[in-house]
């Protein structure tokens, strides 16, 4: 499906769409993607919180960041966040377990979590019981057509691409870098450098989404 235009939806409307996917007795996976600063983690967390733990759980792609030690060995530490700084095969394997692609559901699957205070991933930090019908996953490269990403996307039932106004996205991104310890100048440089290259690559994948959305206040949609 190739979306013809950006759709304007409120968080309430996105929650309603997600709720329709959360059918007890059937596991489905909803993916949220978009460029850095698009609001993926915020919207995903709001959806999961509103649906509640019996219906939804959040499993971010960020848990598959390669460790800083590995990135140093590979010479990629200064590009952390690029598509080749993730364990895409591990992410695909986890989605397979969560989706029950083997024909069986494990009682509990444990997913990794990225800790920004450590700048590292922590394994087996997010329990996903088999009884929870909806897994919400969010990350930059769900729609990327290289490596293991296409196989991962095939396990995701719906993908929503978040596309806020570019000025808003950049402001959010710089503010996030400052909040996690960078100076204002460092934050601006990172957002305009590595982050911008990633953003351009990610934006080029939006045609593979089921929905391209700008999240708005209120209930206006078009």
C-alpha positions in Angstrom: 0.0 0.0 0.0 1.4 3.4 -1.0 -0.3 6.3 1.0 -1.3 9.1 -1.3 -0.9 11.9 1.3 -0.2 12.7 4.9 -3.2 12.1 7.1 -3.8 14.4 10.1 -4.9 12.4 13.1 -5.0 13.1 16.9 -3.6 10.7 19.4 -7.1 9.8 20.4 -7.8 8.6 16.8 -4.5 6.7 16.7 -5.4 5.0 20.0 -8.8 4.0 18.5 -7.0 2.5 15.4 -4.6 0.6 17.6 -7.4 -0.7 19.9 -9.1 -2.3 16.8 -5.9 -4.3 16.4 -5.8 -5.5 20.0 -8.0 -8.5 19.7 -7.6 -11.0 22.6 -6.5 -14.4 21.5 -4.6 -13.1 18.4 -1.2 -11.5 18.4 -0.6 -8.5 16.1 2.3 -6.2 15.8 2.0 -2.4 15.2 5.1 -0.5 14.0 5.7 3.2 14.3 8.5 4.7 12.3 9.8 8.1 11.1 12.9 10.2 11.2 14.7 11.1 14.5 12.5 13.5 16.4 9.3 12.5 14.7 7.7 11.6 18.0 7.7 7.8 17.7 8.5 6.9 21.3 6.1 9.5 22.7 3.1 8.3 20.5 3.9 4.6 21.0 4.1 5.1 24.8 0.8 7.0 24.8 -0.9 4.2 22.8 0.3 1.5 25.1 -0.6 3.5 28.2 -4.1 4.2 27.0 -4.7 0.6 26.0 -3.3 -0.8 29.2 -1.0 -3.7 30.0 -3.6 -6.4 29.3 -3.9 -5.3 25.7 -0.6 -3.8 24.7 3.1 -3.8 25.4 5.9 -1.5 24.0 9.0 -3.2 22.5 11.3 -0.4 21.0 13.8 -1.2 18.2 16.4 0.8 20.2 17.0 -2.2 22.4 19.0 -3.6 19.5 21.7 -0.8 19.4 25.1 -2.4 19.1 27.1 -1.8 22.3 29.5 1.2 22.4 32.5 -1.2 22.6 31.4 -3.0 19.4 30.8 0.3 17.6 34.3 1.4 18.5 35.7 -1.8 17.1 33.7 -1.3 13.9 34.7 2.4 13.6 31.0 3.4 13.8 30.8 5.0 17.3 30.4 8.5 15.8 27.5 7.3 13.6 25.5 5.7 16.4 21.9 5.6 15.3 22.7 4.8 11.7 21.1 1.6 10.2 24.3 -0.4 10.5 24.7 0.4 14.2 21.9 -2.0 15.1 21.6 -5.7 15.3 18.9 -6.0 12.6 19.1 -9.8 12.6 18.4 -9.9 16.3 15.4 -7.5 15.9 14.0 -9.7 13.1 14.4 -12.8 15.3 12.6 -11.2 18.2 9.7 -10.1 16.1 9.4 -13.7 14.8 9.1 -14.9 18.4 6.6 -12.2 19.3 4.5 -12.9 16.2 4.5 -16.6 16.7 5.9 -17.2 13.2 7.1 -20.7 14.3 3.4 -21.6 15.0 3.9 -21.5 18.8 3.7 -18.7 21.3 6.1 -18.7 24.2 4.5 -18.0 27.6 6.8 -15.0 28.0 9.3 -13.4 25.6 11.8 -11.1 27.1 12.9 -8.1 24.9 15.9 -5.8 25.4 15.6 -2.1 26.4 17.9 0.8 25.5 18.8 2.9 28.5 19.7 6.5 27.6 21.3 7.1 31.0 23.8 4.4 30.2 23.8 4.8 26.4 23.6 1.0 26.2 21.0 -1.8 25.8 20.0 -4.0 28.7 18.9 -7.5 27.7 15.7 -9.3 28.9 14.3 -6.1 30.4 10.8 -6.1 28.8 8.5 -9.1 29.5 5.9 -9.8 26.8 3.3 -12.3 28.0 1.6 -14.5 25.3 -1.8 -13.2 26.6 -1.1 -9.6 25.4 -2.6 -9.3 21.9 -0.8 -6.2 20.6 2.9 -5.5 20.5 3.8 -1.9 19.6 7.3 -1.5 18.3 8.9 1.8 17.2 12.1 2.6 15.5 13.8 4.4 12.6 14.4 1.5 10.1 11.3 -0.7 10.1 10.7 0.1 6.4 14.4 0.0 5.3 14.9 -2.3 2.3 18.3 -3.7 3.1 19.9 -6.2 5.5 17.4 -8.0 7.8 15.0 -5.0 7.9 12.7 -6.3 5.1 12.2 -9.6 6.9 11.5 -7.7 10.1 8.9 -5.5 8.4 7.2 -8.6 7.0 6.4 -9.6 10.6 4.7 -6.3 11.4 1.0 -6.2 10.6 0.8 -2.4 10.2 3.4 0.4 10.0 2.6 4.0 10.6 5.1 6.6 9.5 5.0 9.8 11.6 5.9 13.0 9.7 5.6 16.2 11.8 6.6 19.6 10.3 10.4 19.6 9.7 11.0 22.6 11.9 9.2 20.9 14.8 11.1 17.6 14.3 14.5 19.4 14.3 13.6 21.4 17.5 12.6 18.2 19.3 15.7 16.5 18.2 18.1 19.2 19.4 16.2 19.5 22.7 16.5 15.7 23.2 20.3 15.8 22.7 20.6 18.6 25.2 18.4 16.8 27.7 20.8 13.8 27.5 24.0 15.8 28.2 25.2 17.4 25.0 25.9 21.1 24.8 23.6 23.3 22.7 26.3 23.5 20.0 27.0 19.7 20.1 23.2 19.1 19.9 22.8 21.3 16.8 25.9 19.7 15.2 24.7 16.2 15.8 21.1 17.0 14.6 22.5 18.6 11.4 25.1 15.9 10.7 24.6 12.2 11.4 20.9 12.6 12.4 20.1 14.5 9.2 21.7 11.9 7.0 19.6 9.2 8.9 16.5 11.4 8.5 16.8 11.6 4.8 17.3 7.9 4.4 14.3 7.1 6.7 12.1 9.6 4.9 12.8 7.8 1.6 11.2 4.6 3.0 7.8 6.2 3.8 6.1 4.8 0.7 6.2 1.4 2.4 4.0 2.5 5.3 0.3 1.7 5.7 -0.3 5.2 7.0 1.7 8.4 6.9 0.5 10.7 9.6 1.0 14.1 11.2 -0.2 14.0 14.8 -2.4 17.0 15.6 -4.3 18.3 18.6 -8.0 17.7 18.7 -10.0 15.3 16.5 -9.4 16.9 13.0 -8.6 14.5 10.3 -8.4 14.6 6.5 
